[in-house]
């Protein structure tokens, strides 16, 4: 996907891109994306799990809305940032890159690049009961650490940013209770 020369480059972050974007940006704005929600909806067989004992990672899944951050990237950095994000986010092709409308403060609306869960990919988990998600989170350990730590870190950052996500908070509480035995 190539941006038009006259289009500002905005990136929507809903997970680790919120606190660890890894690219230079001109501004960061709170953003609301409608039509998608943040969910642990993708198996992780490398970063937060193994093929034998998969964990989970976040994806944008259809329905609802998602609060996160939109980053405006300078035109001179746009191509390198897009290449970096493709290497980071599209490594296993579990995401589809989309330009989606996001709402910013002061009634601004921009189109931002976002990485949406590919529902046709074999690693797509879909909606599962909270207990099943918790079991996958608890078993997931990969090259980037435990899935439980990833969930806790995500919830900690959502809290720090003042972003409410009741399903993730509920999942984190269930995982903590099960870890404490």
Secondary structure, 3 states (H helix, E strand, C coil): CCCCCCCCEEEEECCHHHHCCCCCCCEEEEEEEEEEEEEEEEEECCCCCCCCCCEEEEEEEEEEEEEEEEEEECHHHHHHHHHHHHHHHCCCCCEEEEEEEEEECCCEEEEEEEEEECCCCCCECCCCCHHHHHHHHHHCEECCEEHHHHHHHHHHHHHHHCCCCHHHHHHHHHHHHHHHC
